[in-house]
Amino acid sequence: MAPTYDIAILGGGLTGLAMAHALPAHWRRNCVLIDSAEAPSDSAVSLAKQPPGLDDRGTALNRRSLDILETWGLMKGLRDQVGEIRHIEVSQQGYWGTADLETGPKEPAFGAVVSNRQLGAALYQGLQSGPAADQPEIRHNSTVADVRFTADRVSLTLEDGDTLSARLLILADGGRSGLGDRLGLTYRQHDYHQVAYTLNLEREYPSDGRAYERFSREGPRALLPLAGHRQTAVWVVPDSLTLHLDHWTKTDWQQALTECFGYAQGRITAVSAASSYPLQFRQVREQARARLAVIGNGALTLHPVAGQGFNLHLRSLHELGEALQATPDPGNAQLLRQWADRVAQDQRQIAQACHGLVSLFGLQPSMVAHARGLGLAALNGLPGVRKILTQRAMGMST
Ligand SMILES: Cc1cc2nc3c(=O)[nH]c(=O)nc-3n(C[C@H](O)[C@H](O)[C@H](O)COP(=O)(O)OP(=O)(O)OC[C@H]3O[C@@H](n4cnc5c(N)ncnc54)[C@H](O)[C@@H]3O)c2cc1C
């Protein structure tokens, strides 16, 4: 007979793994998490076989996300692997004016940056600590090929022919499986015609908690602190330039990064190979229905201009965990729709803010650019606005 579970999580990227942590213990005990790739590990050897989202790119986690990870007991292991953000400098290449956000020495940091690989490994290992009876079942190297719903269950067929069933399917597939379309879900989509390159680098001196965001004519660029002497860079260009950038050598990257961000932490002593990600906005129209909840990039894929995607998903899935606390049936349609309604406003605000930033800084005429520069400069003189920005940067509501 096919095994039966209360909850099946389809996808073991950052959001699928985090979802398993967010579940109330009584549901986690009878939950299965399925991913096509091998189990996450923080060893460099296995990168090619790891879940595709758990690569070496850095993710900036805001204060709220760090608090959530802390409640799951994960920050103890991660503390040495993150680079704290205490100072954020936003500027526009070629124009005067910067916006500086800073936390005092006794205040908490805005957030911290960790590589997806290390975060994924910590989330995965965290699920395996504690008594075996309380752990979810995790199936790696298993691809879900088909999903069928009945009134009281959802059946999953794996590529190897195995089947299993659950009362709730949490789709955390990053939009990679094609199952959303097959389930009749529809999406709002927008192609930015931009590509983000990411790479990590080593500096002469350790990072002092500074993060930089520079808006260039071609797209936004960010440099974020990782632990020790390491930093992670995000470099966005129009997709017409990828033929050129795909051939950049490490020396080309070193030069471009130095020209853009300078020598604040000394010389760049090493750079990793660059990875690239085509950028689009994609949002599912129906995030929940009977026996189905969609989370993570499969529900909403954002432009990484403000590093908000995972932070937002973490808040949404944390709420889903809370919504499931007291219900006798985790697949209850009304409960799931109410959860989707509750998280919709947060998603709308963040999506609009990210899209707005890309549009504003994508405009070319020089008067507009000048006005933006003036706006950035003015922020430094307006404590009320700075407070709002600071709280936003930390993921707190204002
Ligand atoms: C350049 C860049 C920089 C970013 N920086 C930040 C940042 O600083 N801060 C931030 O908050 N966010 C950031 N983000 C966003 C963040 O990376 C994503 O929101 C997050 O990684 C999404 O994870 P996910 O688990 O939803 O999807 P994925 O990582 O795509 O995981 C989906 C998983 O589902 C599995 N899967 C798919 N289909 C099947 C199937 N049929 N059967 C079994 N398994 C399946 C896959 O193997 C995969 O492991 C950034 C994004 C980009 C592109």
The ligand as an SDF file (V2000), in Angstrom:
LIG
                    3D

 53 58  0  0  0  0  0  0  0  0999 V2000
   21.0380   36.4550   -7.8620 C   0  0  0  0  0  0  0  0  0  0  0  0
   20.0750   36.2560   -6.7330 C   0  0  0  0  0  0  0  0  0  0  0  0
   20.3390   36.7990   -5.4910 C   0  0  0  0  0  0  0  0  0  0  0  0
   19.4240   36.6600   -4.4490 C   0  0  0  0  0  0  0  0  0  0  0  0
   19.6980   37.2430   -3.2480 N   0  0  0  0  0  0  0  0  0  0  0  0
   18.8030   37.1600   -2.2530 C   0  0  0  0  0  0  0  0  0  0  0  0
   19.0570   37.7970   -0.9940 C   0  0  0  0  0  0  0  0  0  0  0  0
   20.1070   38.4000   -0.7850 O   0  0  0  0  0  0  0  0  0  0  0  0
   18.0990   37.7080   -0.0200 N   0  0  0  0  0  0  0  0  0  0  0  0
   16.9220   37.0420   -0.2200 C   0  0  0  0  0  0  0  0  0  0  0  0
   16.0850   37.0110    0.6930 O   0  0  0  0  0  0  0  0  0  0  0  0
   16.6700   36.4080   -1.3980 N   0  0  0  0  0  0  0  0  0  0  0  0
   17.5700   36.4360   -2.4060 C   0  0  0  0  0  0  0  0  0  0  0  0
   17.3190   35.8000   -3.5850 N   0  0  0  0  0  0  0  0  0  0  0  0
   16.0930   34.9720   -3.7150 C   0  0  0  0  0  0  0  0  0  0  0  0
   16.2850   33.5420   -3.1550 C   0  0  0  0  0  0  0  0  0  0  0  0
   17.4950   33.0040   -3.6440 O   0  0  0  0  0  0  0  0  0  0  0  0
   15.1160   32.6420   -3.5510 C   0  0  0  0  0  0  0  0  0  0  0  0
   13.9160   33.2460   -3.1280 O   0  0  0  0  0  0  0  0  0  0  0  0
   15.2020   31.2640   -2.9340 C   0  0  0  0  0  0  0  0  0  0  0  0
   16.4290   30.6630   -3.2120 O   0  0  0  0  0  0  0  0  0  0  0  0
   14.0680   30.3930   -3.4820 C   0  0  0  0  0  0  0  0  0  0  0  0
   14.1760   29.0980   -2.9690 O   0  0  0  0  0  0  0  0  0  0  0  0
   13.0610   27.9950   -3.2880 P   0  0  0  0  0  0  0  0  0  0  0  0
   13.3080   26.8950   -2.3020 O   0  0  0  0  0  0  0  0  0  0  0  0
   11.7150   28.5890   -3.3400 O   0  0  0  0  0  0  0  0  0  0  0  0
   13.3610   27.4820   -4.7710 O   0  0  0  0  0  0  0  0  0  0  0  0
   14.5440   26.5620   -5.3410 P   0  0  0  0  0  0  0  0  0  0  0  0
   15.8460   26.9070   -4.7570 O   0  0  0  0  0  0  0  0  0  0  0  0
   14.4060   26.6000   -6.8300 O   0  0  0  0  0  0  0  0  0  0  0  0
   14.1920   25.0900   -4.8180 O   0  0  0  0  0  0  0  0  0  0  0  0
   13.2390   24.2580   -5.4570 C   0  0  0  0  0  0  0  0  0  0  0  0
   13.6080   22.8070   -5.1610 C   0  0  0  0  0  0  0  0  0  0  0  0
   12.5800   21.9810   -5.6990 O   0  0  0  0  0  0  0  0  0  0  0  0
   13.1790   20.8120   -6.2460 C   0  0  0  0  0  0  0  0  0  0  0  0
   12.2560   20.2760   -7.2630 N   0  0  0  0  0  0  0  0  0  0  0  0
   11.7800   20.9530   -8.3510 C   0  0  0  0  0  0  0  0  0  0  0  0
   10.9570   20.1310   -9.0620 N   0  0  0  0  0  0  0  0  0  0  0  0
   10.9080   18.9530   -8.3800 C   0  0  0  0  0  0  0  0  0  0  0  0
   10.2160   17.7110   -8.6000 C   0  0  0  0  0  0  0  0  0  0  0  0
    9.3930   17.5230   -9.6660 N   0  0  0  0  0  0  0  0  0  0  0  0
   10.3960   16.7160   -7.7140 N   0  0  0  0  0  0  0  0  0  0  0  0
   11.2260   16.8710   -6.6240 C   0  0  0  0  0  0  0  0  0  0  0  0
   11.8940   18.0150   -6.3820 N   0  0  0  0  0  0  0  0  0  0  0  0
   11.7360   19.0260   -7.2420 C   0  0  0  0  0  0  0  0  0  0  0  0
   14.5100   21.3040   -6.8230 C   0  0  0  0  0  0  0  0  0  0  0  0
   15.4650   20.2480   -6.9040 O   0  0  0  0  0  0  0  0  0  0  0  0
   14.9190   22.3860   -5.8340 C   0  0  0  0  0  0  0  0  0  0  0  0
   15.8210   21.9070   -4.8590 O   0  0  0  0  0  0  0  0  0  0  0  0
   18.2100   35.9300   -4.6560 C   0  0  0  0  0  0  0  0  0  0  0  0
   17.9440   35.3720   -5.9090 C   0  0  0  0  0  0  0  0  0  0  0  0
   18.8570   35.5270   -6.9430 C   0  0  0  0  0  0  0  0  0  0  0  0
   18.5400   34.9330   -8.2910 C   0  0  0  0  0  0  0  0  0  0  0  0
  1  2  1  0
  2  3  1  0
  2 52  2  0
  3  4  2  0
  4  5  1  0
  4 50  1  0
  5  6  2  0
  6  7  1  0
  6 13  1  0
  7  8  2  0
  7  9  1  0
  9 10  1  0
 10 11  2  0
 10 12  1  0
 12 13  2  0
 13 14  1  0
 14 15  1  0
 14 50  1  0
 15 16  1  0
 16 17  1  0
 16 18  1  0
 18 19  1  0
 18 20  1  0
 20 21  1  0
 20 22  1  0
 22 23  1  0
 23 24  1  0
 24 25  2  0
 24 26  1  0
 24 27  1  0
 27 28  1  0
 28 29  2  0
 28 30  1  0
 28 31  1  0
 31 32  1  0
 32 33  1  0
 33 34  1  0
 33 48  1  0
 34 35  1  0
 35 36  1  0
 35 46  1  0
 36 37  1  0
 36 45  1  0
 37 38  2  0
 38 39  1  0
 39 40  1  0
 39 45  2  0
 40 41  1  0
 40 42  2  0
 42 43  1  0
 43 44  2  0
 44 45  1  0
 46 47  1  0
 46 48  1  0
 48 49  1  0
 50 51  2  0
 51 52  1  0
 52 53  1  0
M  END
$$$$
